[in-house]
């Protein structure tokens, strides 16, 4: 999988979300985003990535390509 991003979304602008957690659901395979909100994780198509950060609603995304930019709100 390539380098992807997690962004914080609010009404005026988008900001990268450093230290967000990305886990392949049902496994112990996980990582955190860097200062720029980028992450890299190995996952197979059809698996679900769970994105979470304290104070934000978690988001699940099914892997169907090599790039997943996610916005948490």
Secondary structure as GFF3:
##gff-version 3
##sequence-region A 1 73
A	DSSP	beta_strand	4	9	.	.	.	ID=ss1
A	DSSP	beta_strand	14	16	.	.	.	ID=ss2
A	DSSP	beta_strand	21	24	.	.	.	ID=ss3
A	DSSP	beta_strand	30	32	.	.	.	ID=ss4
A	DSSP	beta_strand	38	39	.	.	.	ID=ss5
A	DSSP	beta_strand	48	52	.	.	.	ID=ss6
A	DSSP	beta_strand	59	62	.	.	.	ID=ss7
A	DSSP	beta_strand	70	72	.	.	.	ID=ss8
###
